[in-house]
């Protein structure tokens, strides 16, 4: 028996790494057709090839900067040309440039807000006409635990992720009567390259973002694959169910084992 997601078309932003990459592989295993969005073509090609090996019946790779209205529009048009419909949108593209507000640059603030919040707005807005025309669809916007609780030296990131939650809640109410479910996922610490760096260097004033080499130990965290499993579960909701918000926290396995022995 075919999986209920088989042959659906899913757009994944930030598909070249982290949660987006893991989501692509998980959906591929269920026979989902994938439209992969990211800024780096070479990384997209590798994810597309691996997704096919995992079982995706068709893949499309589209270089897209979610901060750009033009780039998003072109990628959406290319997706519709190849697949003729869009059933799922997963907004996973994101970054953080960290530092104290005193001295934080306007350009860094704009980069974080434009990527994490404006990018989510642009992709959602662009996909809605197709979903309305075909009679439904599902959107999952990735926020963060930092979208509920402020974190020192991460004001831009927290502001953007708080914004993603509010935007998702509002949009969800706008389109629920058109059979479009809009959900927000708030993962806690996830062991991606992104979560282990993105730290302003104290001495130079420089910052690290996705792809940097320095690492910061963040302790126990979930894997991108664990988060991707939850994304699949959210997409498997019954027709009349609307899982509007999911908060996902890491379980401290070492603490659990210690208590069990005691």
C-alpha positions as CSV (number, residue, x, y, z in Angstrom):
1,X,0.0,0.0,0.0
2,X,1.4,3.4,-1.0
3,X,2.3,5.9,1.7
4,X,-0.2,8.8,1.9
5,X,2.6,11.2,1.0
6,X,3.7,9.3,-2.1
7,X,3.8,11.4,-5.3
8,X,3.1,14.7,-3.4
9,X,5.3,17.6,-4.3
10,X,7.3,19.2,-1.5
11,X,9.4,22.4,-1.6
12,X,12.1,22.5,1.0
13,X,14.1,25.7,1.5
14,X,17.5,25.5,3.1
15,X,17.6,22.0,1.6
16,X,21.4,21.8,1.2
17,X,22.1,21.3,4.9
18,X,20.8,20.6,8.4
19,X,17.1,20.1,9.0
20,X,16.2,20.8,5.3
21,X,18.6,18.2,4.0
22,X,17.4,15.6,6.6
23,X,13.8,16.4,5.7
24,X,14.5,15.8,2.0
25,X,15.9,12.3,2.7
26,X,13.0,11.4,5.0
27,X,10.4,12.5,2.5
28,X,12.2,10.8,-0.3
29,X,11.8,7.5,1.5
30,X,8.0,8.0,1.4
31,X,8.0,8.6,-2.4
32,X,7.6,12.4,-2.2
33,X,8.7,14.5,-5.2
34,X,11.2,17.1,-4.1
35,X,11.8,20.7,-5.1
36,X,15.0,21.6,-3.3
37,X,15.8,25.3,-2.7
38,X,19.1,26.7,-1.5
39,X,21.8,29.2,-2.5
40,X,24.5,26.8,-3.4
41,X,24.0,24.7,-6.6
42,X,26.7,22.2,-5.9
43,X,25.3,21.3,-2.5
44,X,21.8,21.0,-4.0
45,X,23.1,18.6,-6.7
46,X,24.4,16.3,-4.0
47,X,21.2,16.3,-2.0
48,X,19.1,15.7,-5.1
49,X,21.2,12.7,-6.1
50,X,21.0,11.2,-2.6
51,X,17.3,11.9,-2.4
52,X,16.8,9.8,-5.6
53,X,18.7,7.0,-4.0
54,X,16.5,7.2,-1.0
55,X,13.4,6.8,-3.2
56,X,12.3,10.2,-4.4
57,X,10.6,9.6,-7.8
58,X,11.5,13.0,-9.1
59,X,13.7,15.9,-7.8
60,X,14.3,19.5,-8.9
61,X,17.1,21.7,-7.7
62,X,16.6,25.4,-7.7
63,X,19.1,28.0,-6.7
64,X,17.1,30.4,-4.6
65,X,17.9,33.2,-2.1
66,X,14.8,33.4,0.0
67,X,15.6,37.1,0.9
68,X,14.9,38.0,-2.7
69,X,11.3,38.4,-4.0
70,X,12.5,37.9,-7.6
71,X,14.6,34.8,-6.7
72,X,11.6,33.2,-4.8
73,X,9.2,34.0,-7.7
74,X,11.5,32.4,-10.2
75,X,12.1,29.3,-8.2
76,X,8.3,28.9,-7.6
77,X,7.6,29.3,-11.3
78,X,10.2,26.8,-12.2
79,X,8.8,24.3,-9.6
80,X,5.3,24.6,-11.1
81,X,6.7,24.2,-14.6
82,X,8.4,20.9,-13.6
83,X,5.8,19.4,-11.2
84,X,2.6,21.3,-12.1
85,X,1.5,21.5,-8.4
86,X,2.9,22.2,-5.0
87,X,1.5,20.2,-2.1
88,X,3.9,20.9,0.7
89,X,6.2,23.8,1.7
90,X,8.8,23.4,4.4
91,X,10.6,26.6,5.3
92,X,13.9,25.5,6.8
93,X,16.3,28.2,5.5
94,X,17.8,30.1,8.4
95,X,20.9,31.6,10.0
96,X,22.1,33.5,13.0
97,X,24.7,36.2,13.4
98,X,25.2,36.6,17.1
99,X,26.4,39.5,19.3
100,X,25.3,42.0,21.9
101,X,22.9,44.7,20.8
102,X,25.4,47.3,21.8
103,X,27.6,47.3,18.8
104,X,25.5,44.9,16.7
105,X,25.5,46.1,13.0
106,X,22.4,47.0,11.1
107,X,23.6,44.9,8.2
108,X,23.8,41.8,10.4
109,X,20.3,42.6,11.8
110,X,18.9,42.9,8.3
111,X,20.5,39.7,7.1
112,X,19.1,37.6,9.9
113,X,15.6,39.1,9.7
114,X,15.4,39.0,5.9
115,X,16.5,35.4,5.8
116,X,14.5,33.9,8.7
117,X,11.4,36.0,8.7
118,X,11.0,37.9,5.4
119,X,12.1,34.7,3.5
120,X,9.4,32.8,5.2
121,X,6.8,35.4,4.2
122,X,8.0,35.5,0.6
123,X,7.9,31.7,0.1
124,X,4.5,31.4,1.8
125,X,3.0,34.2,-0.2
126,X,4.4,32.8,-3.4
127,X,3.0,29.3,-2.9
128,X,-0.5,30.2,-1.8
129,X,-2.0,30.8,-5.2
130,X,-1.1,27.3,-6.4
131,X,-2.4,25.7,-3.2
132,X,-5.6,27.6,-3.3
133,X,-6.1,26.7,-7.0
134,X,-5.6,23.0,-6.4
135,X,-7.8,22.9,-3.3
136,X,-5.3,22.6,-0.4
137,X,-1.8,22.1,0.8
138,X,0.5,22.0,3.9
139,X,3.1,24.6,5.1
140,X,5.5,23.9,7.9
141,X,7.6,26.9,9.0
142,X,10.6,26.2,11.2
143,X,10.9,28.5,14.2
144,X,13.0,27.6,17.2
145,X,12.9,27.3,21.0
146,X,14.5,30.8,20.7
147,X,11.1,31.9,19.2
148,X,9.6,31.6,22.7
149,X,12.5,32.4,25.0
150,X,15.0,35.2,24.5
151,X,18.7,34.2,24.5
152,X,21.6,36.5,25.4
153,X,23.5,37.8,22.4
154,X,21.0,36.3,20.0
155,X,18.5,39.2,19.8
156,X,18.2,39.2,16.0
157,X,17.7,35.5,15.7
158,X,15.2,35.5,18.6
159,X,13.3,38.4,17.1
160,X,13.1,36.6,13.7
161,X,11.9,33.3,15.2
162,X,9.4,35.0,17.5
163,X,8.1,36.7,14.3
164,X,7.9,33.4,12.4
165,X,5.5,32.1,15.1
166,X,3.2,35.1,14.9
167,X,3.3,35.1,11.1
168,X,2.4,31.4,11.0
169,X,-0.5,31.7,13.5
170,X,-2.0,34.6,11.5
171,X,-1.6,32.9,8.1
172,X,-3.0,29.7,9.4
173,X,-6.2,31.4,10.4
174,X,-6.4,33.1,7.0
175,X,-6.2,30.0,4.9
176,X,-7.7,27.2,7.0
177,X,-11.0,27.4,5.2
178,X,-9.2,26.8,1.9
179,X,-7.9,23.4,3.2
180,X,-4.4,24.8,3.7
181,X,-2.8,23.8,7.0
182,X,0.0,26.1,8.2
183,X,2.0,24.8,11.1
184,X,5.1,26.0,13.0
185,X,7.7,23.7,14.5
186,X,9.9,24.9,17.4
187,X,12.9,22.6,17.8
188,X,15.2,22.9,20.7
189,X,19.0,22.4,20.3
190,X,19.7,20.5,17.1
191,X,23.2,19.2,16.3
192,X,23.7,20.9,13.0
193,X,26.7,22.9,11.8
194,X,24.4,26.0,12.3
195,X,23.7,25.3,15.9
196,X,27.3,24.6,16.8
197,X,28.7,27.9,15.6
198,X,27.1,31.2,14.6
199,X,29.0,33.0,17.4
200,X,30.5,36.5,17.2
201,X,34.2,36.6,17.9
202,X,34.8,38.8,20.8
203,X,38.2,40.3,19.8
204,X,37.7,41.0,16.1
205,X,34.0,41.8,15.9
206,X,33.7,39.3,13.1
207,X,30.9,36.8,13.0
208,X,30.5,33.2,12.0
209,X,27.5,31.8,10.3
210,X,26.5,28.7,8.5
211,X,29.5,27.0,7.0
212,X,32.1,28.4,9.4
213,X,34.8,26.1,10.8
214,X,34.8,27.1,14.5
215,X,32.6,25.1,16.8
216,X,30.9,25.7,20.1
217,X,29.9,22.8,22.3
218,X,26.2,23.1,23.0
219,X,25.8,19.9,25.0
220,X,23.1,17.2,24.3
221,X,20.9,18.0,21.3
222,X,18.7,16.3,18.8
223,X,19.8,15.2,15.4
224,X,18.4,16.7,12.2
225,X,17.1,13.2,11.4
226,X,15.1,13.2,14.6
227,X,13.5,16.6,13.7
228,X,12.8,15.3,10.1
229,X,10.9,12.4,11.6
230,X,8.6,14.8,13.4
231,X,8.2,16.8,10.2
232,X,6.9,13.7,8.4
233,X,4.5,13.0,11.3
234,X,3.1,16.5,11.0
235,X,2.5,16.0,7.3
236,X,0.7,12.7,8.0
237,X,-2.1,14.4,9.9
238,X,-5.7,13.2,9.1
239,X,-7.6,15.5,6.8
240,X,-9.6,17.2,9.6
241,X,-6.6,17.6,11.9
242,X,-4.5,20.8,12.2
243,X,-1.4,20.5,14.2
244,X,-0.8,24.2,14.3
245,X,2.2,24.2,16.6
246,X,4.7,21.6,17.7
247,X,7.4,22.2,20.4
248,X,10.2,19.7,20.1
249,X,12.7,19.4,23.0
250,X,15.9,17.3,23.3
251,X,15.7,14.5,25.9
252,X,18.7,14.4,28.2
253,X,19.5,10.7,27.7
254,X,22.5,10.7,30.1
255,X,20.3,12.2,32.9
256,X,17.6,9.6,32.2
257,X,20.1,6.7,32.4
258,X,21.6,8.0,35.7
259,X,18.2,8.3,37.3
260,X,17.2,4.8,36.1
261,X,20.3,3.3,37.7
262,X,19.6,5.1,40.9
